């Protein structure tokens, strides 16, 4: 049951967010041809990490941003609630603008996008006044007791996690479903500790993403784009940090389990590129979801059936990224158990990836 100043107008809030996001996504799809021509969306098909077969606008992030921003106009909201939304959008803006520029075809270097993420993190930490104060490990916690170091650690870690959301955005619905399940897990945690304002934020995010998913899954009429991935990553990661500040009994490693999939995939990508002598910011086609897609195509559907194999791969991966999130919820107040679970899932993730790489190679050779 909800017990907060939001409780009187939650249905109105969630409905507005969903329908505004859906309406803007619908407009993008209706004018898809004109948008693709103007933004030269054909160029996306030649990108190293491209996993779609037809030009598709990457403007879903604008719809989610607009859906959340539209709540400022709700008649039932108090001035304090409106100001909270304005401050949230303002602190997010450097990163969102960098993503929008990229989605509109204006190149923004990885270094500048990282700088925008750090700036957004600095604004968030100082405007809202929260950061990581403990990870449940004695030596590290002693360092985090010094606020300037703790703030710097938080900003860098949050920036990395936010960017990780962008790296798993490759299949129809994958990042959308992942964001929904992460928000659900965090919402359950929030409800159990009485952080109902944050619970409302998570559900507002869920309804905004649902408005986008109607046209993104299964056939990918439009994509989130960098702006959408950054928006969702920044919102979920920093609100999770706020949750640990409001409820210190929540295990930091339980939060890590909620974000396990994008973080594990990003760390693996960094190691993979360093190991091969390539720049860490250079894209490739070796992320876990890309490997899974190729295995499904090689074994069952064929490489010319991307319209079907793309959403099927998303459905196949959902249980894999939900499992750590369920563990995070169940172990939310037991840091040692959540730490052990994180290590176990890391071993399983790496093992599954290595087995998948070998299997994909063998199947590809057999098909020749």
N, C-alpha and C positions, 0 to 999 in steps of 0.2 A: 504493500500500500504506500502511496506517495504522501509524504509529510513535508511540504516545502511551499514556498511562495509561488511555485510553478503549478501546483496541483490544480488550481481552478481553470487554467486554460491550456493544459497539456494537449488535449485532443485537437484544439484549434491550432496550436503550434505545430504539432506533428503533421496535421493535414495540410497546412499551408506550405510547410517545407517540402513535403512530397509533391504536391501539385505544381509548385513553382519550378522545382527541379525537372519534373516531367514535362512541363510546358516548354521550357527552354530547350531541353533535349529534343523535343518534337520539332521545334522550329529549326534546329540545326539539321535534323534529318530531312525535313521538307525542302530546305534550301541547300541540301548537301552538294549538288552539282556546282552551284555557284560558289559555295565556300571552297570546295576542292580546287576549282579553277583559280580563285583568287589567292589561295594559300599554297598552291602548288603541292597538293597532298600526294601527287604521284611520286614525289621525291622520297616519301616515307617507305615506299615499297623496296627501294634499293638499300635501305639501312641494314646494317649487319644484323641487328636484333629483330628485324621485321618478321612477324608471324601471321600476316594477313595477306590476302591475295588481291584486294581491290582498294583503291584510294578511300580513306576514311578520315573525316575530321576529328581532331583531338581536342574538342571543346567541352567535354563533359565536366571538367573542373569549374568552368564558368557557371554551369547550371547548379552545381552543389553550393558554390559560393553564394549565388543569388538566392537559393532556397534558404540558406541560413540567414543571410542578410535581410530577407523579407520579413523575418520575425520582428524586426525593429518597429514595423508598422502595426503590430497587433494592438488593438485597443485595450486589451486587458493587462498589458505589460506596464510595470511601474517604471519611472525614470531610472531607477537603479539597475533594473534588468536590461533596459535599452542601452545604458552606458556600458554594462558588462559586455554585451554583444559588439558594440562599437570598438571597445578596447581590444577584444579578441581579434576582430577583423583587422584592426590597425597594426597589432603586433605581428600578425601573419603576413601583412602586405608585402614586405620586401621579397619574401620567398615566393609568394603567389605571383607577383609581377614578373619575377625572373622566369617562372614556369610558363606564364601566359605568353611572354615574348617568344619563347622557344616554340610553343604550340602554334603561334601565328607565323612561324617561318623566319623569325629573326634570331640568328644563332646567338646563344649565350654559352660561353665556355664553362666546362665543369668547375673550374676554379671560381668563376663569378657566381655560379649557382651555390657552391659551397659557402662562399662569402655571404650570400643572401640568406642562407639557412642559419649561419652563425649570427648574423644581425637580427634575424627574427627571434632567435633563441635569447640573445641579449635583451631585446625588448620585452620578451615574455617573462624572463626571470626577474627583471627589475620592476616591471609594471605590476606583476601579480605577486612577486615576493616569495617564490618557492623554487627549490632546487633539490638535488639528491643529497640527503644528509647522512645516509647510511646504506650500505650494501650487505650488512650482516657478516662482514669479514673483519676481524680485529685490526689488522695493520692498515687496511684501506680506510676503515672507519676513523682511525686516528687522524689520517690525512684529511678526510672529509670534514673533520671537526673545525678546520680552518676555512672559513666561509669563502674567501677569494678562490682558493683551490677547488673547493666544492662546486662553486658556480662555474668555473672554467671547465671542470670535468663534466658537469651536467650539460653545458651548452655543446661541447664537442660530441658527447655520447648521443644526445638527442638529435644533433644534426646528422650524425651517421645513421641513426635509426630511421630518421625521416627520409633520407636519401634511399635507404633500403626499400622503402615502399615503392619507389619509382623503378627499382630494378626488377621487382617481381610483377610489374604491370606489362604482361605480354600476351596473355590469353583472354578471350572474351569472358568477362565476369570474374576472373581470378582475383584481382585486387579488390573488386567490389564485394565479393562474398567474403574474402579474408577480412576486410574492414568491418563488415557487419558482425562476423563472429568475434572479432577482437573487441568491438564495442559491446557486444552482448556479455562477454566474459567480464569486462571491466564494470559493466552495469550491475552484474550480479554481486561483484565485490563491493561496489558502492552501496548497494541496498543493504548488505549485511553489516556495514559499519555506519550506516545512517548518513552517507554523503549523497543526499537526494538531489542536490543541485547538479552535481556531476552526473548522476544517473540520468537526469533530464537531458544533459548535453550529449550523452552517449546515444540516447534514443532519437534525439534530433538529428544526429549524424546518420543513424541507421535509416531514418525515413528519407533523408536527402539522397543517400546512396541508392535506396530502393527506387526512387524516381528516375535515377540514371540507369539502373539495371534493366528497367522495362525495355529499353531500346538498345542496351549493350549486350544482353544475354538472351538467346544463345548466338545470334547472328551478327553481332558487332556492327550495328548501324552507326555508332560513334564510340569514341574512346575517351577515357578520363584525361589523357594527356599529362604532361609534366605538372601542370598547375593542379590538377585534381589529385594526383598522387602525393604531391607535396602537401596540399591542404589536409588530406586525410592523415598522412603520416605525422605532420606537425600537431594536429588537433589531438589525435589519440595518444601520441607519445607524451606530450606536455600535460595533458589532462591526467595521464597515469602517474606522472611525477607529482602533480597536485594531490592525487589520491593518497600517495604514500606520505605526503606531508600532513594531510588531514587525518590519516589513520596509520600511525607508525607501526601498528601491529601487523600490517600487511607486509608480507615477505617481498623484498626486492627481487628475489629469484622467481617468485610467483609471477610478478610483472614481466620478468624476462621471458618466462614460458609463454605468456600471452603474445609476445612479439618474437617468438623463437624463429618462425619460418623466414621472414625477411632478413633478420639479423644473421642467421646461419647461412643463408644463401649468399649474402653479401660478403661475409667473412671468407666463405669458400671461394668466391669469385676473386677476392683480393689475393688469397694464397695461390690460386690457380694462375693468375696473371703474373705474379711475382716469380713463381716457379718456372714459368715459360719465358721469362725475361721481357714481358710486355708491360706497357704502362697500366697502372691499376684503373685509370679512368677510360681505358679503351674498351668499347663494348665487344661482346662475343656472342656466340650462339650455344653456350655451354651451361646456362643456368638450369636448375633442376627441372623447371616446367618445360623448358625447351627440349631437354633430354627426354622427358616423359612423352611429349608430343611426337618426337621422332620415332620412339619405340612403338607407340600406338599406330602410327602411319606405316612403319615398316612391317609390323607383324600382322596388322588386321586391315587397315583402311586404304593403304596406298598413299603416295605423296601428292596425288592430284585431287584429294578429297578434303582439303583444308577446312572447308566450310563446316564439315561434320566433325573432323578430328579435333578442331580447336575447342569447341565447347565440351566435347566428351572428355578431353584431357583435364579441363577445369573440374568437372564433376568427379573425376578419378582422384584429383589431388585434394579435394575438400577434406576428406577424413584425415589426411596426413597433417594438414596444418591445424585442424581442430583438436587433435589428440593432445598436443602440448598445452593448448588453451584450457582444456578440461582439467588437465593435471594442475595448472596454475590456480584455477578456481578451488579445486579440492584441497590444495596445499597452501592456501593463501596466508595462513598464519603460522606455517611451519617452515622456517627458512632453510634449515638443514635438509629436510626432505625435498623441498623445492630445488635446492642446489643439486642434490643427488639426481633428481629427475631431469634437470637441465643437462647434466653430464651424460645421462643415459640417452636422452633424445639426440644429443650431439653425436654420440657413437652410432646410433641408428641412422641418423641423417647421412653421415659420411659413408657408412657401410652401404646404405641403399644407393647412394650416388655412384660409388665405385663399382658396385655390381651392375648398375644400370649402364654405366659407360662401357663396361666389358660386353654386356649383352647386346647393346646397340651396335657395337662394332662387329660382333659376330653375325648378327642378323643382317647387317648391311652387306657384309662380304658374301653371305649366302645368296642374297638377292641379285648379285652381279652375274 
